[in-house]
Amino acid sequence: MKRAQTLAAASLAVAVVVLGLKAAAWWITGSVALYADALESVVNVAASAVALGAVFYAYRPADQNHPYGHAKAEYFSAVFTGVLIVIAAFSILKEAWDALQAPRAIEQAPVGLAVTFAATVINGAWAWYLIRRGRRLGSPALVADGWHLVADVVTSVGVIVGVALVVLTGVLWLDPALAAATAANVLWSGWRLMRESVGGLMDEAVAAESLDRIKTLISNHAEGAIEAHDLRTRRAGRFTFIEFHLVVPETMAVGEAHDICDRIEDALKAELDPAVITIHVEPPHKAKHRGVVVL
């Protein structure tokens, strides 16, 4: 738990530093494209703050009102981040439109670009680390925060190249045009993030590859049973929920059936921990002759 919370707190600190650098670059140059880049970093700060709160809440233990825990709080954080991204995109579009009506020259471009480049390097390194660690910890909020930073890095690289072209060519309308392109990229990033997060809130099943692995583990560790059917899975934050019916021979004692269930649970948790597993034991006449065949 402390590792996820530490990462979320560090992400907020990094976002504040990057915002300061990008805001300075915009203030120095007056570039609309750099304004767009800085505005996206404002969203980063807000998103990191929300992710920090969500991670703290999501790791609270299950209670009477939330017997399945609080892990889904991280999905709400990711949806909120997506909404902020969309709002930022429309704000950038408005600024770009105003600048297209009255293009203005970029001042002190080399200094502004150098500052933006430094901020981009920091963002890129942190995004890579955040996604890697967030996946290991099973934290949707941290992974979402990381992917948003990746989108920010792509935007920043485009902005740096574009502003350099404006300075070299003297074509002033390229600056607001680049800002508009940045807004489109930001908008797509926000939409993708919200879609993935809503999928988690709607209890989407695990990926096909993970489902195949779950079936294999059940089949390999259910010796003595006949079959497993009605397998259902879902993800909630870092937790994987697995339910299925296990058919056992009519003459099997309750203790033996319980031992089989324990074997299966141990195997699943060894690979998918943390996991919540529910197994309903049934007699032979309940067999459906489909699903997982026991080896």
C-alpha positions in Angstrom: 0.0 0.0 0.0 2.7 2.5 1.0 4.5 2.0 -2.3 1.4 3.0 -4.4 0.8 6.0 -2.1 4.5 7.1 -2.3 4.3 6.8 -6.1 1.2 8.9 -6.2 2.7 11.6 -4.0 5.9 11.7 -6.1 3.8 12.0 -9.2 2.1 15.0 -7.9 5.5 16.6 -7.0 6.9 15.9 -10.5 3.7 17.3 -12.1 4.2 20.6 -10.1 7.8 20.9 -11.2 7.0 20.3 -14.8 4.1 22.7 -14.7 6.4 25.4 -13.3 8.9 24.8 -16.2 6.3 24.9 -18.9 4.6 27.9 -17.5 7.9 29.7 -17.5 8.5 28.7 -21.1 5.1 30.1 -22.2 5.7 33.3 -20.2 9.1 33.9 -21.8 7.9 33.3 -25.3 4.3 34.1 -25.5 3.8 31.1 -27.8 0.2 29.8 -28.0 1.6 26.3 -28.6 3.6 26.5 -25.4 0.5 27.8 -23.7 -1.3 24.7 -24.8 1.5 22.5 -23.5 1.5 24.3 -20.1 -2.3 24.0 -19.8 -2.0 20.3 -20.3 0.4 20.3 -17.3 -2.2 22.0 -15.2 -4.4 19.0 -15.9 -1.5 16.8 -14.9 -1.3 18.4 -11.5 -5.0 18.1 -11.0 -5.0 14.5 -12.2 -2.0 13.6 -9.9 -3.8 15.1 -6.9 -6.9 13.1 -7.6 -4.9 10.0 -8.2 -3.2 10.5 -4.8 -6.5 10.7 -3.1 -7.9 7.7 -5.0 -5.0 5.5 -4.1 -5.3 6.3 -0.4 -9.0 5.6 -0.5 -8.7 2.5 -2.7 -6.3 0.8 -0.3 -8.7 1.1 2.7 -9.7 -2.4 3.9 -13.1 -3.8 3.3 -15.8 -2.8 5.8 -19.5 -3.4 6.4 -20.7 -1.0 3.7 -18.0 -2.0 1.2 -17.5 -5.8 1.7 -15.6 -6.1 -1.6 -13.2 -3.3 -0.6 -12.7 0.2 -2.1 -10.5 -0.6 -5.1 -12.9 0.8 -7.7 -12.2 4.3 -6.4 -9.2 4.3 -8.7 -11.5 4.0 -11.7 -13.4 7.1 -10.7 -10.1 8.9 -10.5 -9.2 7.9 -14.0 -12.6 9.0 -15.3 -12.2 12.4 -13.6 -8.7 12.7 -15.2 -10.2 12.0 -18.6 -12.9 14.7 -18.1 -10.2 17.3 -17.1 -8.2 16.4 -20.2 -11.3 17.0 -22.4 -11.9 20.4 -20.8 -8.2 21.4 -21.3 -8.5 20.4 -25.0 -11.4 22.8 -25.6 -9.6 25.6 -23.7 -6.6 25.1 -25.9 -8.8 25.2 -29.1 -10.3 28.5 -28.0 -6.9 30.0 -27.4 -5.7 28.7 -30.8 -8.7 30.2 -32.6 -8.1 33.6 -31.0 -4.4 33.5 -32.0 -5.3 32.6 -35.6 -7.3 35.8 -35.8 -4.3 37.8 -34.6 -1.0 35.9 -35.0 1.9 37.2 -32.9 5.6 36.7 -32.9 7.4 34.3 -30.5 9.9 35.9 -28.2 13.1 34.4 -26.8 12.4 31.1 -28.5 15.7 29.3 -27.7 15.3 29.9 -24.0 11.7 28.8 -24.0 12.4 25.7 -26.0 15.3 24.7 -23.8 13.1 25.0 -20.7 10.3 23.0 -22.4 12.8 20.3 -23.5 14.0 19.9 -19.9 10.4 19.5 -18.7 9.7 16.9 -21.4 12.7 14.8 -20.4 11.5 14.8 -16.8 8.0 13.9 -17.9 9.1 11.1 -20.2 11.3 9.4 -17.6 8.6 9.6 -14.9 5.9 8.3 -17.2 7.9 5.2 -18.1 8.6 4.5 -14.4 5.0 5.2 -13.3 3.4 2.9 -15.8 5.9 0.1 -15.1 5.4 0.3 -11.3 1.6 1.0 -11.5 1.1 -2.2 -13.5 3.2 -4.2 -11.0 1.0 -2.8 -8.2 -2.2 -3.3 -10.1 -3.1 0.4 -9.8 -5.4 1.8 -12.6 -5.0 5.3 -11.2 -1.2 5.3 -11.4 -1.2 3.6 -14.9 -3.8 6.2 -16.1 -1.6 9.0 -14.7 1.4 7.5 -16.5 -0.3 7.2 -19.9 -1.5 10.7 -19.6 2.1 11.8 -19.1 3.0 9.8 -22.2 0.4 11.8 -24.2 1.9 15.0 -22.7 5.4 14.0 -23.8 4.2 13.3 -27.4 2.5 16.7 -27.3 5.6 18.5 -26.0 7.9 17.0 -28.6 5.5 18.1 -31.4 5.3 21.6 -29.8 9.1 21.9 -29.6 9.5 20.9 -33.3 6.6 23.2 -34.3 7.8 26.3 -32.4 11.3 25.8 -33.9 9.7 25.8 -37.4 7.8 29.0 -36.6 11.1 30.7 -35.6 13.0 29.4 -38.7 10.3 30.1 -41.3 8.6 33.2 -39.8 5.2 31.7 -40.6 3.2 32.9 -37.5 0.0 31.0 -38.1 1.9 27.7 -37.6 2.0 28.5 -33.8 -1.8 28.5 -33.2 -2.3 25.7 -35.8 0.1 23.6 -33.8 -1.8 24.4 -30.6 -5.0 23.2 -32.3 -3.3 19.9 -33.3 -2.1 19.6 -29.7 -5.7 20.0 -28.5 -6.9 17.2 -30.9 -4.2 14.9 -29.5 -5.2 15.8 -25.9 -8.9 15.2 -26.7 -8.1 11.7 -28.1 -6.1 10.9 -25.0 -8.9 11.9 -22.7 -11.5 9.9 -24.6 -9.4 6.8 -24.5 -8.7 7.1 -20.8 -12.4 7.6 -20.0 -13.4 4.6 -22.1 -10.9 2.3 -20.4 -11.9 3.5 -16.9 -15.7 3.1 -17.6 -14.9 -0.5 -18.7 -13.5 -1.2 -15.2 -16.6 0.4 -13.6 -18.8 -1.8 -15.7 -17.0 -5.0 -14.5 -15.4 -6.0 -17.8 -13.9 -9.5 -17.8 -10.2 -10.0 -17.7 -8.3 -10.0 -21.0 -8.6 -13.2 -23.2 -5.0 -14.2 -22.5 -5.5 -13.9 -18.7 -8.8 -15.9 -19.0 -7.0 -18.7 -20.8 -4.4 -18.8 -18.1 -7.1 -19.0 -15.4 -8.8 -21.9 -17.2 -5.5 -23.7 -17.5 -4.7 -23.3 -13.8 -8.1 -24.6 -12.8 -7.8 -27.6 -15.1 -4.3 -28.5 -13.9 -5.1 -28.2 -10.1 -8.6 -29.7 -9.9 -7.6 -33.4 -10.0 -10.4 -35.5 -8.6 -13.1 -33.1 -9.8 -15.1 -33.7 -13.1 -15.4 -30.2 -14.6 -15.7 -26.5 -13.9 -18.3 -24.3 -15.7 -20.0 -20.9 -15.5 -16.6 -19.2 -15.1 -16.9 -15.5 -14.6 -14.2 -12.9 -14.0 -13.9 -9.2 -13.5 -11.3 -6.6 -12.5 -11.6 -4.0 -9.7 -8.4 -2.0 -9.3 -5.6 -4.3 -8.3 -8.1 -7.2 -7.5 -9.1 -10.0 -9.9 -12.5 -11.6 -9.0 -13.1 -15.2 -10.2 -16.2 -17.3 -9.8 -17.1 -20.7 -11.1 -19.0 -24.0 -10.4 -16.9 -27.1 -9.7 -18.5 -30.5 -10.4 -17.3 -33.4 -8.2 -18.2 -37.1 -8.0 -21.3 -38.0 -6.0 -19.3 -40.1 -3.5 -16.7 -37.4 -2.8 -16.5 -36.3 0.9 -16.9 -32.6 1.7 -13.4 -32.5 3.0 -12.0 -33.9 -0.2 -13.9 -31.3 -2.3 -12.7 -28.6 0.0 -9.1 -29.7 -0.5 -9.5 -29.4 -4.3 -10.9 -25.9 -3.9 -7.9 -25.0 -1.7 -5.5 -26.3 -4.4 -7.2 -24.3 -7.1 -7.3 -21.1 -5.0 -3.6 -21.4 -4.0 -2.6 -21.8 -7.7 -4.7 -18.9 -8.8 -3.6 -16.6 -6.1 0.1 -17.5 -6.7 -0.2 -16.0 -10.1 -3.0 -13.4 -9.8 -2.6 -12.1 -6.2 -4.5 -10.2 -5.0 -7.5 -12.3 -6.1 -10.9 -13.0 -4.7 -12.1 -16.5 -5.6 -15.6 -18.0 -5.2 -16.1 -21.7 -6.0 -19.6 -23.4 -5.9 -19.3 -27.2 -5.5 -21.9 -29.3 -7.4 -22.8 -33.0 -7.8 -22.4 -34.8 -11.2 -26.0 -34.3 -12.4 -25.3 -30.6 -12.5 -22.5 -31.1 -15.1 -23.0 -29.1 -18.3 -20.3 -30.9 -20.3 -18.7 -27.5 -21.3 -16.3 -25.1 -19.8 -13.1 -26.3 -18.1 -12.4 -30.0 -18.4 -10.3 -31.3 -15.5 -7.1 -33.0 -16.6 
